[in-house]
Amino acid sequence: MPLLFSFSYLNADNNLNTFVAFILFSILASSIYIFNDLMDVEEDRGHPIKKNRPLASGKVSVRTGKLLILLLSIFSLTISFVFYTQLFIVLLVYFILNILYSIKLKHIAILDIFIIATGFVLRLFAGSAVTGIELSMWIIIMTFLLAIFLALAKRRDDVLLSLLGQETRKNIDGYNLEFVNAAMVLMAGVVVVSYIQYTISPEVILRLDTNYLYITSFFVILGVLRYMQITFVEQDSGSPTKVVIRDRFLKLTIIFWLLSFIGITKLI
């Protein structure tokens, strides 16, 4: 994202450094996901979908899972410490925060989704650390808000399963359907307003040299409404990644947003 919004994606060094940071962050995040599944292995076995995960299903042993956690985390942190000191700090914060999340903090309602959202913000700082591109307050705020919106949609899916009498993880304690619905509507509005404020802010207009960036808000509103339709009408928001990958409407909306953003800032 720092490369995109600073238009530095044609810089070969920045591209290489960002790619390396992406790989190292992905490796470390993988160790966290394994650790989280290890902590929830018994609960996942009672979940209609998560019971098919490698640890819960028994396809991968607990011992192998523990070994992978060590190898992946040590590799990522060591390489980043040797070559990218600032990235190492970001990764270390992410690792510690998510270990605490997996052990205890995910069972504290509201705080859990804030930690999830913070993880996405830390990804921004990882990109900034290896490219030297300074992050604007807007990209941090909008990433954080959008991540909370998506995390709430994911929690809603678990709440629905619990209402149907299916066993789910304990991390839905403190949530009910009314609260999650209201919170999602609130966050959707805040995300849209924040993006519009970004597009019409004087510093962004001056930096990007265009008064027409607000036009891209059309696709942001369209995307948020479509995701809410999938969540509230189709009742399918368990995996934000899968939703975006399989939904043609959302994919086209994201593509047109990206094309309009680049087109307006580069051509108009």
Secondary structure, 3 states (H helix, E strand, C coil): CHHHHHCCCCCHHHHHHHHHHHHHHHHHHHHHHHHHHHHCHHHHCCCCCHHHCHHHHCCCCHHHHHHHHHHHHHHHHHHHHHHCHHHHHHHHHHHHHHHHHHHCHHHCCCHHHHHHHHHHHHHHHHHHHHHCCCCCHHHHHHHHHHHHHHHHHHHHHHHHHHHCCCCCCHHHCCCCHHHHHHHHHHHHHHHHHHHHHHHHCHHHHHHHCCCCHHHHHHHHHHHHHHHHHHHHCCCCCCCHHHHHHHCHHHHHHHHHHHHHHHHHHHHC
